[in-house]
């Protein structure tokens, strides 16, 4: 898809375009068990979701810094092996259709490794419908730093004031907000206030939310 309009959409992937938190939690749980450790769901939600692998491994395995890369790769293999059939968040396909009709550029901005992102996008049938894929780990700084979203804007030839971002984690929301992008939080297991406090303009259940569509039609003018 070639972007034509002076407007763009930027999406987080895990928990935003599809809900994969349970698969990630199970992968972390398996990895931790292999080392005789445990991970509770509260820690996962508040400190793992949306973070970079570098930050995650520093928290979970502070005593094994020399093995962080190996451990991260093991966890991501566990995750990919568990992915079978992915379901898009309600309204996602319709929003992509709307973007295509209006020539609106689309970027996916994620802290997930490239192999994960490409697997998920292909599984969702969205891989050929995006204009840019930004991988936080491939940049100097990942989320919550604004660089991934700034990079997404640059690759789309877009501007923050003519863009909208979608995130499900506070760290991702802080990144989008710091980049100056109007952002919607996608509701999940965390209290909506967490996303509002991180900079969300509003929190919506999914992409079918009428308030989102009203805002988009106004913003496109």
MIBAZA-212794 format. One line per 2 residues: number of its first residue (from 1); their letters; for each residue x negated, y, z negated of C-alpha. Coordinates in nm, 2 decimals, decimal comma. Example, Ala and Ser with C-alpha at 12.3 -4.5 7.8 and 13.67 -1.06 7.14 Angstrom:
1) as) -1,23/-0,45/-0,78  -1,37/-0,11/-0,71;
This chain:
1) xx) 0,00/0,00/0,00  -0,13/0,34/0,09;
3) xx) -0,05/0,63/-0,14  0,11/0,93/0,04;
5) xx) 0,30/1,12/-0,23  0,14/1,37/-0,47;
7) xx) 0,23/1,15/-0,76  0,11/0,82/-0,91;
9) xx) 0,19/0,55/-1,16  -0,07/0,38/-1,38;
11) xx) 0,01/0,06/-1,57  -0,15/-0,14/-1,84;
13) xx) -0,12/-0,51/-1,77  -0,10/-0,74/-2,07;
15) xx) 0,22/-0,66/-2,27  0,32/-0,40/-2,02;
17) xx) 0,37/-0,55/-1,67  0,41/-0,90/-1,83;
19) xx) 0,43/-1,02/-2,19  0,13/-1,25/-2,26;
21) xx) 0,06/-1,17/-2,63  0,16/-1,52/-2,74;
23) xx) -0,09/-1,68/-2,49  -0,37/-1,45/-2,61;
25) xx) -0,29/-1,51/-2,98  -0,30/-1,89/-2,92;
27) xx) -0,64/-1,85/-2,73  -0,79/-1,65/-3,02;
29) xx) -0,64/-1,90/-3,27  -0,81/-2,19/-3,09;
31) xx) -1,14/-2,01/-3,07  -1,14/-1,91/-3,43;
33) xx) -1,05/-2,27/-3,54  -1,35/-2,40/-3,35;
35) xx) -1,56/-2,20/-3,59  -1,36/-2,28/-3,90;
37) xx) -1,20/-1,94/-3,91  -0,85/-1,81/-3,89;
39) xx) -0,67/-1,51/-3,74  -0,34/-1,38/-3,88;
41) xx) -0,08/-1,23/-3,66  -0,09/-0,89/-3,83;
43) xx) -0,46/-0,85/-3,76  -0,40/-0,96/-3,40;
45) xx) -0,13/-0,70/-3,34  -0,30/-0,41/-3,51;
47) xx) -0,67/-0,46/-3,43  -0,69/-0,70/-3,13;
49) xx) -0,42/-0,61/-2,88  -0,54/-0,35/-2,64;
51) xx) -0,90/-0,35/-2,76  -1,21/-0,43/-2,56;
53) xx) -1,37/-0,77/-2,59  -1,68/-0,60/-2,73;
55) xx) -1,48/-0,45/-3,01  -1,28/-0,76/-3,07;
57) xx) -1,58/-0,99/-3,11  -1,76/-0,74/-3,34;
59) xx) -1,45/-0,76/-3,57  -1,40/-1,14/-3,55;
61) xx) -1,76/-1,26/-3,54  -1,97/-0,98/-3,70;
63) xx) -2,23/-1,24/-3,81  -2,28/-1,37/-3,45;
65) xx) -2,37/-1,07/-3,24  -2,60/-1,27/-3,01;
67) xx) -2,30/-1,49/-2,91  -2,03/-1,22/-2,85;
69) xx) -2,05/-1,25/-2,48  -2,03/-1,63/-2,49;
71) xx) -1,74/-1,62/-2,74  -1,55/-1,37/-2,53;
73) xx) -1,59/-1,58/-2,22  -1,47/-1,89/-2,41;
75) xx) -1,16/-1,71/-2,53  -1,08/-1,58/-2,18;
77) xx) -1,11/-1,93/-2,03  -0,87/-2,06/-2,29;
79) xx) -0,63/-1,78/-2,20  -0,65/-1,84/-1,82;
81) xx) -0,61/-2,22/-1,87  -0,28/-2,15/-2,05;
83) xx) -0,14/-1,93/-1,78  0,12/-2,11/-1,58;
85) xx) 0,43/-1,91/-1,48  0,43/-1,53/-1,55;
87) xx) 0,75/-1,33/-1,56  0,74/-0,95/-1,48;
89) xx) 0,88/-0,71/-1,74  1,24/-0,63/-1,64;
91) xx) 1,25/-0,35/-1,39  0,88/-0,38/-1,29;
93) xx) 0,95/-0,50/-0,93  1,22/-0,23/-0,89;
95) xx) 0,97/0,03/-1,00  0,71/-0,10/-0,76;
97) xx) 0,98/-0,09/-0,48  1,06/0,27/-0,57;
99) xx) 0,69/0,37/-0,56  0,66/0,21/-0,22;
101) xx) 0,96/0,39/-0,08  0,83/0,72/-0,20;
103) xx) 0,46/0,67/-0,12  0,37/0,68/-0,48;
105) xx) 0,02/0,54/-0,57  -0,01/0,26/-0,82;
107) xx) -0,31/0,17/-1,04  -0,34/-0,10/-1,30;
109) xx) -0,57/0,01/-1,58  -0,66/-0,27/-1,82;
111) xx) -0,92/-0,38/-2,07  -0,87/-0,74/-1,95;
113) xx) -1,16/-0,91/-1,76  -1,13/-0,89/-1,39;
115) xx) -1,07/-1,27/-1,36  -0,77/-1,24/-1,60;
117) xx) -0,63/-0,94/-1,43  -0,65/-1,09/-1,08;
119) xx) -0,50/-1,41/-1,20  -0,21/-1,23/-1,37;
121) xx) -0,14/-0,99/-1,08  -0,14/-1,28/-0,83;
123) xx) 0,09/-1,48/-1,06  0,33/-1,19/-1,08;
125) xx) 0,32/-1,13/-0,70  0,19/-0,78/-0,75;
127) xx) -0,17/-0,81/-0,64  -0,10/-0,68/-0,29;
129) xx) 0,11/-0,40/-0,41  -0,14/-0,19/-0,61;
131) xx) -0,38/0,07/-0,48  -0,64/0,04/-0,75;
133) xx) -0,74/-0,20/-1,03  -0,95/-0,05/-1,31;
135) xx) -1,13/-0,28/-1,55  -1,23/-0,12/-1,87;
137) xx) -1,52/-0,36/-1,93  -1,67/-0,25/-1,60;
139) xx) -1,69/0,11/-1,70  -1,92/0,29/-1,95;
141) xx) -1,62/0,31/-2,19  -1,30/0,11/-2,22;
143) xx) -0,97/0,21/-2,38  -0,91/0,39/-2,62;
145) xx) -1,15/0,62/-2,44  -0,97/0,81/-2,15;
147) xx) -1,23/0,71/-1,89  -1,03/0,41/-1,76;
149) xx) -0,73/0,63/-1,69  -0,94/0,91/-1,55;
151) xx) -1,10/0,66/-1,32  -0,76/0,53/-1,21;
153) xx) -0,65/0,89/-1,13  -0,97/0,94/-0,93;
155) xx) -0,93/0,62/-0,73  -0,58/0,72/-0,64;
157) xx) -0,67/1,08/-0,56  -0,42/1,19/-0,83;
159) xx) -0,40/1,45/-1,10  -0,30/1,39/-1,46;
161) xx) -0,01/1,65/-1,44  0,14/1,45/-1,15;
163) xx) 0,12/1,10/-1,30  0,29/0,87/-1,54;
165) xx) 0,13/0,59/-1,75  0,28/0,28/-1,92;
167) xx) 0,12/0,12/-2,23  0,22/-0,13/-2,50;
169) xx) -0,07/-0,08/-2,75  -0,18/0,23/-2,95;
171) xx) -0,54/0,21/-2,82  -0,41/0,21/-2,46;
173) xx) -0,17/0,49/-2,54  -0,44/0,70/-2,69;
175) xx) -0,64/0,65/-2,37  -0,36/0,76/-2,14;
177) xx) -0,27/1,05/-2,37  -0,63/1,17/-2,39;
179) xx) -0,64/1,17/-2,01  -0,35/1,42/-2,02;
181) xx) -0,10/1,18/-1,86  0,27/1,17/-1,94;
183) xx) 0,31/0,82/-2,09  0,58/0,58/-2,19;
185) xx) 0,53/0,31/-2,45  0,67/-0,03/-2,37;
187) xx) 0,83/-0,17/-2,69  0,68/-0,49/-2,83;
189) xx) 0,61/-0,64/-3,17  0,47/-0,32/-3,31;
191) xx) 0,70/-0,05/-3,45  0,77/0,21/-3,18;
193) xx) 0,64/0,49/-3,41  0,29/0,34/-3,36;
195) xx) 0,31/0,42/-2,99  0,47/0,76/-3,05;
197) xx) 0,19/0,85/-3,30  -0,06/0,75/-3,04;
199) xx) 0,08/1,00/-2,78  0,38/0,83/-2,61;
201) xx) 0,64/1,07/-2,48  0,90/0,80/-2,55;
203) xx) 0,92/0,43/-2,62  1,14/0,22/-2,38;
205) xx) 1,24/-0,14/-2,39  1,14/-0,20/-2,03;
207) xx) 1,13/-0,04/-1,69  1,51/-0,05/-1,65;
209) xx) 1,55/0,23/-1,91  1,78/0,51/-1,76;
211) xx) 1,57/0,78/-1,93  1,26/0,66/-1,74;
213) xx) 1,44/0,68/-1,40  1,58/1,02/-1,47;
215) xx) 1,24/1,15/-1,56  1,08/1,00/-1,25;
217) xx) 1,34/1,15/-1,01  1,28/1,49/-1,16;
219) xx) 0,90/1,45/-1,17  0,88/1,35/-0,80;
221) x) 1,03/1,67/-0,68;
